[in-house]
Amino acid sequence: MIAIGWYSLLQIQNLSNCGGKPLKTIIRNLPAFVLVILFSTSVNAGWEPVEQVKTYQIRGTTGAALYRSIGERGPKLGSRRAIAYTDFKLTWRRDYRPQADGSCKLVSARPRLIITYRLPKPALKLPAATGARWKVFIDGITTHEKVHGRQIIEMVEKIVAVSVGFTHADDPRCKKIYGELKKHLSALSQEQRAKSRAFDRAEMSGGGNVRRLILQLVNGR
């Protein structure tokens, strides 16, 4: 089974002081699919999620120009662009076994989880002052996306916990069990999406961390 999903898309915000040309405001939570493996992180569950980064180039030598370039070159779906996003691909190896009493039991569920972070990267060498502000900005954006990555991993860990040992009565050929299991998995997915949206709302609010990072990049404060 394969699941492909998304959990974060940082919106580009209007800034009236961004070189006199406000950028379009876009909404978050749009799907995107990209795979470029860079590194993995261990967890204590007998499996390892793969976390990967893909960058897109932006141009400019000032904070305002870099942010404007994000608005022009950021990940696009239709007419909308984003600063960054996190998505994932999830596949499973499940072992369903008929039981002596006619039930079916899921005795193991091993996930393969690939999480992708897509982030902006300047194409040109930046002046020292701009470079310092950019580092603060991209480190903060990366930290934000990493929270979404951790939330995805936690969701998969919960799925494993719910799945292993799950039993469905009167299912000697193990044909019905997944339909019942899927109800539990859907609830966990919805719970995760709600948590992700709440985190983005807090981070993108007027006093939120991402808003602060944008202002620091553009205005130097």
N, C-alpha and C positions, 0 to 999 in steps of 0.2 A: 504494500500500500504506500502511496506517495501523497504527502500533503505539502502544498506550497502556500506560504502565507506572508503577510506583512504586518509590522507592528509599529513602525514609527516613520513619519515623514515630516521633517521640520519645515514649517512654512516660512516663506520669505515675507518679511513684513514691510509695510510702507514706512519709509523714513523721509520726511520732507527735507531734511538737511543732507541728504545723500547726493551731493553735487547738484542740487536743484532739480533732480529728476527722480521722483518717487518710483520705487519698484512696485510691481504688481503684488498684491496680497493673494496668496494661494492657500488652499486648504491642505491639511495633512491627511495621512492615512490613505494613500493610493498604492496600488500594487506595483511591484517591479521585480524582475527576475534576472539575477546575474551571479555567476560563480567564478571566483578567482581565489584559489586556496592559498593562504599565507601561513597560518599557524593554528594550533589547536590548544584547548584548555582542558585539563583533566578534571573529572568529577568523581566522587566516591560511589559510583553505581555500576561499575563494570563496563562503562562505555565512555567515549570521549566525543564531545561536540567539536566540530571544526568551525573556527571563526576565521573569517576572511574579509579582506578589505579591497575595494576597487575605488580608484579615484577618478575624478573628471577634472580636466584642466580649466583654470580660470586665468584671466590676465588683468594686469594692473600693478601699480607700484605704490598706491595709497590704499588706506582702509576702505574709503568710499568707492574707489574704482574696483577693488576686489569684490566688494559686496554687490556692486552693480553687475559685475561679470557673473557672479553666482546667479543673479536674476536672469541673465541672458543664456547661461550655459548649464544651469543646474538640471538634475534629472527631470525629464519632461514626460507628461502623459496628457495628450491633448494640448491645451493651451496653458497648462499649469506647470510650474517649476518649483523645485524644492532646494533647500540647503543640503540636506542629508536624509538618508533613510536606512532602515534596517529591515531585512526580510529573511526568510528561511525556507529551506527545503528539508522535509522530514520523511524518511522511509523507515519501514519496520520489517523485522524478521520475527514472526510470531509462530509459536508451536502450540497448536490446539490438539488435545488428546481426548478421545472418547473414554468415558469412565465405565466401570463395571455396572453401575446403577442406571446407565442409559443417559447420563448427563455428559456434557462436554466441558473440559477445563482448559483454560489458557495457562500453560505451565511456564512459558517464558515469553518475554517481549523485549527484543533488543532494538533500540532505535539507532538510526544514523541521521544525525542532525547537522546541517550545514547552515551557518548563520552568515549573512553577508551585510557588511557595512559599506555604504557608498558615501564618500566624503570629497569635498573640493580640495584641489591642490594648485597653488600658484605655478604657472609655467615659467615665470621669470624670477631671477634672484631679486629679493626685496631689499630696499634700504634698511639700515639697522633698526630705525625706529618703527617702521612698518612691520618688519620681520618680527620684532618683539611682540607687537600687538597681535599679529597673525598667530603666533604660537599660543598666546593666551586663548584666542578665539577657537582655533582648531582643537586644542587640548580640551577645552570645555565642551565643544560639540561632540568630540569623540567620547568623552565621559558620559554625556547624555545618551548617545546611541548604545554605549556599553550597558547602561541600565536596562534598555530594551532587550539587549542580548541576554542578560542575566534573567530577565523575566521569561523569556522564551525557554531557556534551559530549565527554569523552575517548573514551567508548565509541563515540559516533557518528563521531568522527574515525577510529577504528580500522575501523569498518564501511566508511567511504568508501575507506580505504586497501586493504582486502581486496577491495572490490567492483569498483573501476575497473580494467579490464583483465582481469577474471575471464572465463575462456573454458571452454566445455563442448564437447567433441568430439561429432561425429555428431548435431548439433542444428540442422539447416538452417532450421527454422521457429521456433527459439528458444522451444521449449515445455518443455524439460527443465532449462534452465540455472538457473532460480530454485530448483528443488528441491535442486540441489547447493549453490548459494550459501547457502541457508538453513541448512545444516548448520554452516557457518562462523559465520554470524550468531548462531545459537543459542549457540554456544560463547562468543562475546564477551558475550552477554547474561548468561549464567550466571556468567562471570568477574566482571562488574560487580556483580551481585547479591551475590556472595560478598564482594567488596571493601566494598560498602556495609554489609553485616551486620557485618563485622569492625570497621569504623569505629564503628558504633553501639554495639557491645559495649564497646569501649574507652572511649567517651565516657560511657556509662551505668553503668560499673562504680563500685564504691565510691569509688575515688580519681579517677574520671574528671571531665572538664571540665564536662559537663552536670550531674552530681550536685553539683559545687561551685557552679555557678550557682544551682541550686535552693536550696541551703542559704544562700547569700548573700542571695537574695531573701527567704526566709522568716525567717531568723534575723538578717540584717544582718551576717553575717560570712562 
